[in-house]
């Protein structure tokens, strides 16, 4: 049952459409930039390690996928802190802001400890999964070091939730850009052995990952400590004192978010396996199209994060008109961007695909022939993906996570995956069929989640949502 306090803070004087669109853009842009910078960090690691050889490249791809899977599940607990902070801030409750952030730190610390054995024992786990022994050994060595990056990485997300919930998202972009520069420098020095350092290969990449994670968390703490208005929240004062009701609220909100994210990520992993059974050329084309869809997705993802905060603020203050207008602004901006990017994907599919290929290679023409149609479909795909992501973010702003998880899982798997398989194999559409299934699954999620959000808004009082 959601609750909101209507008598602590009055609704904002300016509830105009212009204000809501402007606020969504100003809050969303730093999140979008931070997501793109994070993609660049991952790409930097792969590009540098790829110069060491195919075995090392395969190992870091495998290792980062394992780390990312564990990390992305844990990120749900940090995401749960966002609406808790936003709603408390909206009603002027500084104590609840502090309690949410503190217990968010507790939860991600506990999660990092509990998942450490998985990363430490990655090599035997990968061998059981049928991976090549030399690749599994290198990946295991990487993860035994990189596991120490889990807690500072999740801690940074909790601080990001705190700053975002207070609408101070700008610093998040600057910190992420700083970590991007540091990561590139550390990888260059430690992987290849420049400036007198030994060439450590994958070990160097793992050390860089840990150093960058600690740097990002420390830089954010330093920023919070340097601002009197933020330092006044006293996030670390009596940090050891348990606050079990808030702790379990973070867990209760976070687990459905984690499962929802994991369900979507695993859907794309399985889709790549489906494409691999169709053929190598099709898998390569799928990878190219997915790169463009992933980059385009960063914009609605940033708008979704902004929507969580904007809706949380308005809901916390009892401003239901503000909730509705904040939601519509985020959705409208997402649709506007999708229209533009869909047009670009539809008009220049082969040109975009060629950016990822050496067109002089004999197999390039075949990959281009498959990638072009997939990029066109990616235009419709990212519209659906964007709308469902934004709707999920809006629902989180209302602290509604369990029902959205169920709706999303139904859309992703019984509908999305089964349709992808049916179109690809029984109906013989091949790789294009996999993407048709994606569009149907994500489109269903978009419809269900938006229906859920606006149905909740049909209640006249916040306490009934």
C-alpha positions as CSV (number, residue, x, y, z in Angstrom):
1,X,0.0,0.0,0.0
2,X,1.5,3.3,-1.0
3,X,1.2,6.3,1.3
4,X,1.9,10.0,0.8
5,X,1.7,12.9,3.1
6,X,-0.3,15.8,1.7
7,X,0.0,18.4,4.5
8,X,3.7,18.8,4.9
9,X,4.7,20.4,1.6
10,X,2.4,22.3,-0.7
11,X,2.3,21.4,-4.4
12,X,4.8,23.5,-6.5
13,X,3.4,26.9,-7.6
14,X,4.6,26.3,-11.2
15,X,2.9,23.1,-12.5
16,X,3.0,24.2,-16.1
17,X,3.8,21.8,-19.0
18,X,6.8,24.0,-19.8
19,X,8.2,23.5,-16.3
20,X,7.7,19.7,-16.4
21,X,9.3,19.3,-19.9
22,X,12.2,21.5,-18.9
23,X,12.7,19.7,-15.6
24,X,12.6,16.3,-17.2
25,X,15.2,17.3,-19.8
26,X,17.5,19.0,-17.2
27,X,17.4,16.0,-14.9
28,X,17.4,13.4,-17.7
29,X,20.5,14.7,-19.7
30,X,23.0,13.9,-16.9
31,X,21.6,10.4,-16.5
32,X,21.8,9.9,-20.3
33,X,25.4,11.1,-20.4
34,X,26.4,9.0,-17.5
35,X,24.9,5.9,-19.1
36,X,26.7,6.6,-22.4
37,X,30.0,7.2,-20.5
38,X,29.5,3.8,-18.7
39,X,29.1,2.1,-22.1
40,X,32.3,3.8,-23.2
41,X,34.2,2.4,-20.2
42,X,33.1,-1.1,-21.0
43,X,34.0,-0.6,-24.7
44,X,37.5,0.7,-23.7
45,X,38.2,-2.4,-21.7
46,X,37.2,-4.7,-24.6
47,X,39.1,-2.7,-27.2
48,X,42.4,-2.7,-25.3
49,X,42.3,-6.3,-24.1
50,X,41.3,-7.3,-27.7
51,X,44.8,-6.3,-28.8
52,X,46.3,-9.1,-26.6
53,X,44.7,-11.9,-28.7
54,X,41.5,-13.8,-29.2
55,X,41.7,-15.9,-26.0
56,X,42.2,-12.8,-23.9
57,X,39.3,-11.0,-25.7
58,X,37.0,-14.0,-25.2
59,X,38.0,-14.2,-21.5
60,X,37.3,-10.5,-20.7
61,X,34.0,-10.7,-22.6
62,X,33.0,-13.7,-20.6
63,X,34.3,-12.3,-17.3
64,X,32.6,-8.9,-17.7
65,X,29.3,-10.7,-18.6
66,X,29.5,-12.7,-15.3
67,X,30.4,-9.5,-13.3
68,X,27.7,-7.5,-15.1
69,X,25.0,-10.2,-14.3
70,X,25.8,-10.1,-10.6
71,X,26.1,-6.4,-10.6
72,X,22.9,-5.7,-12.5
73,X,20.9,-7.8,-10.0
74,X,22.4,-5.9,-7.1
75,X,21.7,-2.5,-8.8
76,X,18.0,-3.1,-8.2
77,X,18.6,-2.4,-4.5
78,X,20.2,0.9,-5.3
79,X,17.4,1.8,-7.7
80,X,15.0,1.1,-4.9
81,X,16.6,4.0,-3.0
82,X,15.6,6.5,-5.7
83,X,11.8,6.7,-5.1
84,X,12.4,6.4,-1.3
85,X,14.6,9.5,-1.4
86,X,12.5,11.3,-4.0
87,X,9.2,10.9,-2.0
88,X,10.8,11.8,1.3
89,X,12.4,14.9,-0.3
90,X,9.0,15.8,-1.9
91,X,7.4,15.9,1.5
92,X,10.3,17.7,3.2
93,X,11.4,14.7,5.3
94,X,15.2,14.9,5.6
95,X,15.3,12.1,8.2
96,X,13.7,9.6,5.9
97,X,16.1,10.6,3.1
98,X,19.0,9.8,5.4
99,X,17.4,6.5,6.6
100,X,16.8,5.3,3.0
101,X,20.4,6.1,1.9
102,X,22.0,4.5,4.9
103,X,20.0,1.3,4.6
104,X,20.7,1.3,0.9
105,X,24.4,1.2,1.7
106,X,23.8,-1.6,4.2
107,X,21.9,-3.7,1.7
108,X,24.5,-3.4,-1.1
109,X,27.3,-4.1,1.4
110,X,25.5,-7.3,2.4
111,X,24.8,-8.2,-1.2
112,X,28.5,-7.7,-2.2
113,X,29.6,-10.1,0.6
114,X,27.0,-12.7,-0.2
115,X,27.9,-12.8,-3.9
116,X,31.7,-12.6,-3.5
117,X,32.0,-16.5,-3.5
118,X,30.3,-16.6,-7.0
119,X,32.9,-14.4,-8.5
120,X,35.8,-16.0,-6.5
121,X,34.8,-19.5,-7.8
122,X,34.0,-18.3,-11.4
123,X,36.6,-20.5,-13.0
124,X,35.1,-23.9,-11.9
125,X,31.6,-22.5,-12.5
126,X,32.6,-21.6,-16.1
127,X,34.2,-25.0,-16.6
128,X,31.0,-26.7,-15.6
129,X,29.2,-24.5,-18.1
130,X,31.4,-25.9,-20.9
131,X,33.7,-23.0,-21.5
132,X,37.2,-23.6,-22.8
133,X,39.7,-24.2,-20.0
134,X,42.2,-21.5,-21.0
135,X,39.4,-18.9,-21.4
136,X,37.8,-20.0,-18.0
137,X,41.2,-19.7,-16.3
138,X,41.8,-16.2,-17.5
139,X,38.2,-15.1,-16.8
140,X,38.5,-16.6,-13.3
141,X,41.8,-14.7,-12.6
142,X,40.1,-11.4,-13.7
143,X,37.1,-11.9,-11.5
144,X,39.0,-12.8,-8.4
145,X,40.4,-9.3,-8.5
146,X,37.4,-7.5,-10.0
147,X,35.1,-8.8,-7.3
148,X,36.5,-6.1,-5.0
149,X,34.9,-3.6,-7.4
150,X,31.4,-4.8,-6.6
151,X,30.7,-2.9,-3.4
152,X,32.2,0.5,-4.4
153,X,30.3,0.2,-7.7
154,X,27.0,-0.5,-6.0
155,X,27.8,2.2,-3.4
156,X,28.2,4.7,-6.1
157,X,24.8,3.8,-7.4
158,X,23.3,4.4,-3.9
159,X,25.0,7.9,-3.8
160,X,23.7,8.5,-7.3
161,X,20.2,7.6,-6.0
162,X,20.7,10.1,-3.2
163,X,21.9,12.9,-5.5
164,X,19.4,12.2,-8.2
165,X,16.5,12.1,-5.7
166,X,17.5,15.6,-4.6
167,X,17.7,16.7,-8.3
168,X,21.5,17.1,-8.2
169,X,22.2,14.8,-11.1
170,X,24.7,17.0,-12.8
171,X,27.6,15.8,-10.7
172,X,26.8,12.2,-11.6
173,X,27.8,12.9,-15.2
174,X,31.0,14.6,-14.2
175,X,32.0,11.8,-11.9
176,X,31.3,9.1,-14.6
177,X,33.3,11.1,-17.2
178,X,36.2,11.3,-14.7
179,X,36.1,7.5,-14.2
180,X,36.0,7.1,-18.0
181,X,39.3,9.0,-18.4
182,X,40.9,7.3,-15.4
183,X,39.8,3.8,-16.7
184,X,41.4,4.5,-20.1
185,X,44.6,5.7,-18.5
186,X,44.9,2.8,-16.0
187,X,44.1,0.2,-18.7
188,X,46.7,1.7,-21.0
189,X,49.4,1.7,-18.4
190,X,48.6,-1.6,-16.6
191,X,47.5,-3.8,-19.5
192,X,50.4,-3.0,-21.8
193,X,53.0,-2.0,-19.3
194,X,53.8,1.6,-20.2
195,X,55.7,4.2,-18.1
196,X,57.8,1.6,-16.4
197,X,54.9,-0.5,-15.2
198,X,54.9,-4.3,-15.9
199,X,52.5,-5.5,-18.6
200,X,49.8,-7.3,-16.6
201,X,47.3,-8.1,-19.3
202,X,43.9,-9.1,-18.0
203,X,45.2,-8.7,-14.4
204,X,45.9,-5.0,-15.2
205,X,42.3,-4.6,-16.5
206,X,40.9,-6.1,-13.3
207,X,43.1,-3.8,-11.1
208,X,41.9,-0.8,-13.2
209,X,38.3,-1.8,-12.7
210,X,38.7,-1.9,-8.9
211,X,40.6,1.4,-8.9
212,X,38.0,3.1,-11.0
213,X,35.1,1.8,-8.8
214,X,36.8,3.1,-5.6
215,X,37.7,6.4,-7.3
216,X,34.1,7.0,-8.4
217,X,32.6,6.2,-5.0
218,X,35.3,8.3,-3.2
219,X,34.8,11.3,-5.6
220,X,31.1,11.2,-4.9
221,X,31.5,11.0,-1.2
222,X,34.0,14.0,-1.4
223,X,31.4,16.0,-3.3
224,X,28.6,15.2,-0.8
225,X,31.0,16.1,2.1
226,X,32.0,19.4,0.5
227,X,28.5,20.7,0.1
228,X,27.0,21.9,3.4
229,X,23.4,21.3,2.2
230,X,24.3,17.7,1.4
231,X,26.6,17.1,4.3
232,X,23.7,18.2,6.6
233,X,22.0,14.9,5.8
234,X,24.7,13.2,8.0
235,X,24.6,10.0,5.9
236,X,27.5,8.4,7.8
237,X,26.7,9.6,11.3
238,X,26.0,6.5,13.5
239,X,26.2,4.4,10.3
240,X,26.4,1.2,12.3
241,X,22.9,1.6,13.8
242,X,20.4,-0.7,12.2
243,X,17.1,0.6,10.9
244,X,15.3,-2.6,10.1
245,X,12.0,-1.3,8.7
246,X,13.8,0.8,6.1
247,X,16.3,-2.0,5.5
248,X,13.5,-4.4,4.6
249,X,11.7,-1.7,2.5
250,X,14.9,-1.4,0.4
251,X,14.9,-5.2,0.0
252,X,11.2,-5.4,-0.7
253,X,11.3,-2.7,-3.4
254,X,14.7,-3.8,-4.8
255,X,14.1,-7.5,-5.4
256,X,11.3,-7.0,-8.0
257,X,13.4,-4.3,-9.7
258,X,16.4,-6.6,-9.8
259,X,14.4,-9.5,-11.1
260,X,12.8,-7.3,-13.8
261,X,16.2,-6.0,-15.0
262,X,17.7,-9.6,-14.9
263,X,14.7,-10.9,-16.9
264,X,15.2,-8.4,-19.7
265,X,19.0,-8.8,-19.8
266,X,18.7,-12.6,-19.9
267,X,16.2,-12.3,-22.7
268,X,18.8,-10.6,-24.9
269,X,21.4,-13.2,-23.9
270,X,19.1,-16.0,-25.0
271,X,18.2,-14.1,-28.1
272,X,21.9,-14.0,-29.0
273,X,22.1,-17.8,-28.5
274,X,19.1,-18.2,-30.8
275,X,20.8,-16.1,-33.5
276,X,23.9,-18.2,-33.1
277,X,22.0,-21.3,-33.9
278,X,20.8,-19.7,-37.1
279,X,24.3,-18.8,-38.3
280,X,27.5,-16.9,-37.7
281,X,26.6,-14.1,-40.2
282,X,23.2,-13.7,-38.6
283,X,24.8,-13.5,-35.1
284,X,27.2,-10.8,-36.3
285,X,24.4,-8.8,-37.9
286,X,22.4,-9.2,-34.7
287,X,25.3,-7.9,-32.6
288,X,25.6,-4.8,-34.8
289,X,21.9,-4.0,-34.7
290,X,21.9,-4.6,-30.9
291,X,24.7,-2.1,-30.5
292,X,22.6,0.7,-32.1
293,X,19.5,-0.3,-30.1
294,X,21.6,-0.3,-26.9
295,X,23.0,3.2,-27.6
296,X,19.6,4.6,-28.4
297,X,18.1,3.0,-25.3
298,X,20.3,5.2,-23.1
299,X,18.1,8.2,-23.8
300,X,14.8,6.6,-22.6
301,X,16.6,5.0,-19.8
302,X,17.8,8.4,-18.6
303,X,14.3,9.8,-19.0
304,X,13.0,6.8,-17.0
305,X,15.4,7.6,-14.1
306,X,14.3,11.3,-14.3
307,X,10.7,10.2,-14.3
308,X,11.1,8.1,-11.2
309,X,12.5,11.2,-9.4
310,X,9.9,13.7,-10.8
311,X,7.0,11.4,-10.0
312,X,8.4,10.6,-6.6
313,X,8.8,14.3,-5.7
314,X,5.2,15.1,-6.8
315,X,3.7,12.1,-5.1
316,X,5.6,12.7,-1.9
317,X,4.1,16.2,-1.7
318,X,0.6,15.0,-2.6
319,X,0.6,16.8,-5.9
320,X,-1.3,14.3,-8.1
321,X,-1.5,16.8,-11.0
322,X,2.3,17.1,-10.9
323,X,2.5,13.2,-10.9
324,X,0.4,13.0,-14.1
325,X,2.2,15.9,-15.9
326,X,5.7,14.6,-14.9
327,X,4.7,11.2,-16.3
328,X,3.3,12.5,-19.6
329,X,6.3,14.8,-20.1
330,X,8.7,11.9,-19.8
331,X,6.7,9.7,-22.1
332,X,6.3,12.4,-24.7
333,X,10.0,13.1,-24.7
334,X,10.7,9.4,-25.1
335,X,8.3,9.2,-28.0
336,X,9.8,12.2,-29.7
337,X,13.3,10.9,-29.5
338,X,12.1,7.5,-30.7
339,X,10.5,9.1,-33.8
340,X,13.7,10.8,-34.7
341,X,16.0,7.8,-34.1
342,X,13.6,5.4,-35.9
343,X,13.7,7.7,-39.0
344,X,17.5,7.6,-38.9
345,X,17.5,3.8,-38.5
346,X,15.0,3.4,-41.4
347,X,16.8,5.8,-43.8
348,X,20.4,4.7,-43.3
349,X,20.5,1.1,-42.1
350,X,23.4,-0.1,-44.4
351,X,25.5,3.0,-43.7
352,X,25.1,2.5,-40.0
353,X,26.0,-1.2,-40.2
354,X,29.1,-0.4,-42.2
355,X,30.5,1.6,-39.3
356,X,31.1,-1.7,-37.5
357,X,32.6,-3.6,-40.5
358,X,35.7,-3.7,-42.7
359,X,33.8,-3.5,-46.0
360,X,36.8,-4.9,-47.8
361,X,36.4,-8.3,-46.2
362,X,34.7,-10.9,-48.3
363,X,32.0,-11.7,-45.7
364,X,31.1,-8.0,-45.2
365,X,28.4,-7.9,-47.9
366,X,26.6,-10.8,-46.3
367,X,26.6,-9.2,-42.9
368,X,25.4,-5.9,-44.3
369,X,22.6,-7.7,-46.1
370,X,21.4,-9.2,-42.8
371,X,22.1,-6.2,-40.6
372,X,20.2,-3.6,-42.6
373,X,16.7,-5.0,-42.0
374,X,17.5,-5.7,-38.4
375,X,18.5,-2.0,-37.9
376,X,15.2,-0.9,-39.5
377,X,13.3,-3.2,-37.1
378,X,15.5,-1.8,-34.3
379,X,13.7,1.6,-34.8
380,X,10.3,0.1,-33.8
381,X,12.1,-2.0,-31.2
382,X,13.6,0.9,-29.4
383,X,10.3,2.8,-29.4
384,X,8.7,-0.1,-27.5
385,X,11.7,-0.7,-25.3
386,X,11.8,3.0,-24.4
387,X,8.2,3.3,-23.5
388,X,8.3,0.2,-21.3
389,X,11.4,1.4,-19.6
390,X,9.9,4.9,-18.9
391,X,6.7,3.3,-17.6
392,X,8.7,1.1,-15.3
393,X,10.5,4.2,-14.0
394,X,7.3,6.1,-13.4
395,X,5.8,3.1,-11.4
396,X,9.0,3.0,-9.3
397,X,8.3,6.7,-8.5
398,X,5.1,5.4,-6.8
399,X,7.1,2.6,-5.1
400,X,5.1,0.1,-7.2
401,X,7.6,-2.6,-8.2
402,X,6.0,-6.1,-7.6
403,X,3.1,-6.0,-10.0
404,X,5.2,-4.3,-12.7
405,X,7.8,-7.1,-12.3
406,X,5.1,-9.7,-13.0
407,X,3.7,-7.8,-16.0
408,X,7.2,-7.4,-17.4
409,X,8.1,-11.0,-17.0
410,X,5.0,-12.1,-18.8
411,X,5.7,-9.8,-21.6
412,X,9.4,-10.7,-21.9
413,X,9.2,-14.5,-21.8
414,X,5.8,-16.1,-22.5
415,X,5.2,-13.5,-25.1
416,X,8.5,-12.0,-26.3
417,X,10.7,-15.2,-26.2
418,X,8.0,-17.6,-27.5
419,X,7.1,-15.2,-30.4
420,X,10.8,-14.8,-31.2
421,X,11.3,-18.5,-31.3
422,X,8.1,-19.1,-33.3
423,X,8.8,-16.4,-35.9
424,X,12.4,-17.5,-36.3
425,X,12.0,-21.3,-36.6
426,X,8.5,-22.7,-37.1
427,X,7.5,-19.7,-39.3
428,X,11.0,-19.6,-40.9
429,X,11.6,-15.9,-40.7
430,X,15.1,-16.5,-39.4
431,X,16.9,-13.7,-37.6
432,X,14.3,-11.1,-38.6
433,X,11.8,-13.3,-36.7
434,X,13.8,-13.0,-33.5
435,X,13.5,-9.3,-33.7
436,X,9.8,-9.4,-34.5
437,X,9.4,-11.4,-31.3
438,X,11.3,-8.7,-29.4
439,X,9.1,-6.0,-30.7
440,X,5.9,-7.9,-29.7
441,X,7.2,-8.7,-26.3
442,X,8.5,-5.2,-25.5
443,X,5.4,-3.7,-27.0
444,X,3.2,-5.8,-24.7
445,X,5.4,-4.6,-21.7
446,X,4.9,-1.0,-22.8
447,X,1.1,-1.4,-23.0
448,X,0.8,-3.3,-19.7
449,X,3.1,-1.0,-17.7
450,X,1.6,2.2,-19.0
451,X,-1.9,0.8,-18.3
452,X,-0.8,0.0,-14.8
453,X,0.6,3.5,-14.1
454,X,-2.4,5.4,-15.4
455,X,-4.8,3.0,-13.7
456,X,-3.2,3.8,-10.4
457,X,-3.5,7.5,-11.2
458,X,-7.3,6.9,-11.5
459,X,-7.4,6.8,-7.7
460,X,-8.3,10.3,-6.5
461,X,-6.1,10.1,-3.3
462,X,-2.5,9.0,-3.0
463,X,-3.3,6.8,-0.1
464,X,-5.4,4.5,-2.3
465,X,-2.7,3.8,-4.9
